[in-house]
């Protein structure tokens, strides 16, 4: 009978240990778009959750994991006395490390073991906490102890007290370490003055540190301009484009030459970036000190770009989160900008992914691809208005003239009962005028909070043709 009670205690403890607190946090924060087993340190625990999902989610996971160990011991004691408490606690740690439901791929069991100690051996809990903190410390570059030691010696030799300040990378323009004498810490009346840092400064420092740790990568089909990519620090991997089997690089050659050759009948082909190209981009991010890369790309239903990025991500030396936005063209650029904004504000990788995908879900578009090459974008000789949704482009209206087309597009955008931001783009130079007219029409509406312009480059123009223009719009806060 006693053996049965112990078996029951161990089974209950194991079941409690398998509760996937980190996975639950990921679903709540990102809608399940991030798997902690393939992101960050690839450990589904509280420390990795804090790194990838943010401090709040990380703390919640740690508390939940500690609670699992504590609750398992309490249940074990109820079932089989003091011995049952120990058995259930050990079983909870095993359940956390080797959960049956996740193919025995779990965490390290650090927080769960702390919960077990708090219940069964509370006097030992502080020691376990110190050991847990050591084991769970996130990976990162170690401080330069030699340089710090030399600075301390210099200060002592000069009769000054060393004051060590946190230092971000010099590229961020922060002040170097310095020595401060005791007088620098007192006011004119001789009273001791404690240095203080306001909340805004602390947030700014945290944001700068986060932006260094998280890099963002996309591909040239996003139509993110070179200036925007440089400003945001985004690495853009080029999509290979060929005209009559000759490579065309719109970063080095005028885009109008591309469209002129298309009109003359040149055959254009594109190919997704190779895994090697993405691997090189991820290696560049690692060399700059990044710990995580957000690789943000177009809908996997129309391109193999996501597959290439995922292959490279599996072999990368740092954590790579590949994000399928479910949209295409400039819509991807808008998602990239949103992710960069969250990172710049100090948000976690999980926060950035959630913000970008949430924006993509609310994004809409209309466009024309008159006399296009066909294929992924339906070919039409007239002014057929198309919209991309659910992995394909479909016709929504047929117009007789370009003016009617502009009116139809404007009505589609302004039919929204919410305030939206709009981006209007064009391919060939002869489409610039109708695109400008559409932008001006929308800018005069109170429903459009902002209207911007962009140019359709070769990676997308190869599929739409020269006679293409359109708009993306998305809700504003």
C-alpha positions, 0 to 999 in steps of 0.5 A: 500500500505504501509503495502504491502511495509513493508511485502515485506521488511520483506520477503526480509530481511528474505530471506537474513538472511537465506543465509547459509554463514557458510554452504557455508564456510564448503562446500568450505573448506571441501567439505561439509564433516563437518556439523557445526550443529553437530561439535564444539559448534554445532552453524552454526555461525562465531565463531564456523566456526573459531574453526572448519574450521579455522580462515580465514573461520571464519572471512569470515563467520562473515563478511558475516553474518554482511553483511546480516544484513546490506544489509537487512536494505538497501533493506528494506529502499529502499522498505519501508523507515526508518521503512522498514529498521528496519523491514527488519533488524529484519527479517534478524536476524530471518531468520538467527536464524530460516531458513526455508530451514534448518528446522528452525535450524540456528545460534544465529544471533549475527553478523547479528544483528550487521550488522543491528545496523551498518545500522539503529543505528550506534551509538549503534553499539559499544555497540552491538559489545561488547554484541556480543563478550560476547555472541559469546565467545567460550567455554573453561576452564576459567583462574585460577583467584585465582592463578593469583591474588596470583601471582600479590600480591606476585610480588607487595609485593616484589616490582616487577612488575607482568608480565603475560605471556600466558601459555600453559599446563605444559605437553607441557614443557612451562615456568611458569609465572614469575615476572619481575623487571623493570630492566629486561626490559632495556638494558645495556645502560638503554634504554627500551627494548620491548620483541618481539616474532618471527613469527615462535615462535608464530606459534609454540605456536598456533600449540601447543594450537590447538593440545591440543584442537583437539584429534584424534581417530581411530580403530585398523583396520587402522593398525596404529602401537602402536608406531605411535599412541603413537607418534601422540597422537591417541587413537586407539579403538580395533576391537574385534577378536575371534579365535574359539570363544576365544578372541584374542588381537594382542596387547598382543599376537604374531601376528604370533600365530594368523596366525598359528592358521588360517592355522590350520583351526581356525574359526575367527570372528571380530566385530566392536567396540561398541558405548560404546567403542567409548564413552569411547575414546571420554571421555578420549579426553575430560578429556585431555582438547580436545574440538573436536575429529576427529574420522577417520575410514574405509569405511562405505560400508564394516563395521558398525564402522562408525555407532558405532562412530556416535552413540557415537558422538551424546551423547559425551560431546564434539564435535566429527567429524566422518570421513569416509575415503572411504578406508580400512586397512593401507590406513586409517592409512595414513589418520590419520597421515595426519590429525595429521600432519595438527593439529600439524601444527596448522590447524583447525579440518576442515583443518585436515578433508579436508587434510585427505579426499583429500589424501584418494581420491587419494589413490590406492591399490593392494593386494593378499589374497590367500586361504583367508576365503572369505566374504568381500575379495574374496577367491582365491586359486591362486595368484589373484591380487585384488584392493579395490575401490568403497566399494568392492574388485575386481580382476584385474589380475591372476598370476601363481607365486608369482614372477609374482604377485610381478611384476604385483603389481610393474607395477600397482604402477609404472604406475602412472605418478606422484610421489607417496609414497608407503606402503607395508605390509604383513600378515603371516611371509611367505609373508614377503619375497615377500613383501620385494621384492616388496618394494625393487623394488619400492624403486629403482624407481624414481616415488616412493618418499618413501617406508615404511613397515607395518604389517597386524594385526588380525583386517584385517588378519581375512578377508585376511588370512595369505597368503596376502601382498600388497601395498597402494600408494598416491600422494606426494606434 
